[in-house]
Amino acid sequence: MKLTPPPLNPRSTFAFPSLNTVWTNAFQTLCCLTLVFIPTAAIHAAEGVLKFPAKGESHGKIVLVSGDEEYRTEESMPMLAKILSVHHGYDCVVLFSMSEDGTHVDPNNSQGVVGWEQLDDADLMIIGTRFRQPSAEDAKHVTKFIDAGKPLIGFRTSTHAFNGKGQFGPDLPYGDFGLKILGERWVNHHGRHKKEGARSVVVDAHADHPILSSVDEIFASSDVYGVIHLTDDDQILLRAAVTETLDPSSPNVSGEKNSPMQPFAWIHPYTSPSGTSGKSFCTTAGASVDFADEDLRRLIVNAAYHLTGRDVPAKANVTFVDPYYPTFYGFIREKGYWKNLNIQPSDFSIGKAPSFPDPKGSPEWNHRDRP
């Protein structure tokens, strides 16, 4: 929290030098009192939330929840929020996973996501978290959201978004959120991790679905997930072919691995703990580098339109608002890494384009912009 004292007239020649001192002392006292009486958690929450007001008329509020150790949603969520707010008229709020002391972004802190109360008046949630453990108080906001039957978009690790002993109302433990709300839980890596990529294949029966409007072939460097729990109630829009390498031009692997191809993007009807019906959209693509592909960005934007009741554009604008320099995916367990990197949510504000080093041992992958 940064406060600025009232401005003083620099041209004043009034012979009371103590006047400046009075102003300064009064302001410092006010600051001290404010910091004493504002709960620390509220200060940290304010530091872990980044807002992007809609450009022009607002068409609703979207809360984008980052917080995963591997796929860099702290990078992709602000990028998507900029596109959705500037090009498409949504008020967007990005939630970050903060360090225990609230001073910097720390994706490794499974209890660190702040600002869950932003869901209370949201029209859509976009979530990409991995094994998060919100407090019982924070979980109430998620429960309220799904009990209202509001729509969600999940990508990549959202199939295992939460973990731990908590629950979202009766009969929905944290670990079942992916399965019951998005249609799938963590199963396995169907493709070889960091070796084989994913290429989208349209399911003919749903080729004309609005979410697929102007969505051409998607290539994701993150491997194909196993998906085995979808039912006849789910609409599978895309399947994914496993590719031989992480090169977008690499051929599909031959043999049983792509027969059948795993579901890659689908619509899932969910029932909340209170019995309310809702709808979600999920894709197992979604590493930050995957969003270098404009067709994956368009898939998410189209889903946002569709789930909030708007007509999907013929070809949604998904150009980056600011340059986007995604980090390659991978766990970072180096002690003190996130503290030393000192990422702040404000680093992703409009007009800023941060870049960070790839995790140690990352493969060379030159199919993205780098500064």
HELIX and SHEET records of a PDB file:
HELIX    1   1 SER A   18  PHE A   37  1                                  20    
HELIX    2   2 THR A   40  GLU A   47  1                                   8    
HELIX    3   3 THR A   73  VAL A   86  1                                  14    
HELIX    4   4 TRP A  116  ASP A  121  5                                   6    
HELIX    5   5 ALA A  136  ASP A  147  1                                  12    
HELIX    6   6 ARG A  156  HIS A  160  5                                   5    
HELIX    7   7 TYR A  174  ASP A  176  5                                   3    
HELIX    8   8 PHE A  177  PHE A  177  1                                   1    
HELIX    9   9 GLY A  178  LEU A  182  3                                   5    
HELIX   10  10 ASP A  204  HIS A  206  5                                   3    
HELIX   11  11 PRO A  210  LEU A  212  5                                   3    
HELIX   12  12 GLU A  256  ASN A  258  5                                   3    
HELIX   13  13 SER A  288  ALA A  292  5                                   5    
HELIX   14  14 GLU A  294  LEU A  307  1                                  14    
HELIX   15  15 TYR A  337  LEU A  341  1                                   5    
HELIX   16  16 PRO A  345  PHE A  348  5                                   4    
SHEET    1   A10 VAL A  49  PHE A  52  0                                        
SHEET    2   A10 ASP A  91  LEU A  95 -1                                        
SHEET    3   A10 LYS A  61  VAL A  65  1                                        
SHEET    4   A10 LEU A 124  ILE A 127  1                                        
SHEET    5   A10 LEU A 152  PHE A 155  1                                        
SHEET    6   A10 SER A 277  THR A 283  1                                        
SHEET    7   A10 GLN A 262  THR A 271 -1                                        
SHEET    8   A10 GLN A 235  VAL A 242 -1                                        
SHEET    9   A10 ALA A 198  VAL A 202 -1                                        
SHEET   10   A10 PHE A 219  ALA A 220 -1                                        
END                                                                             
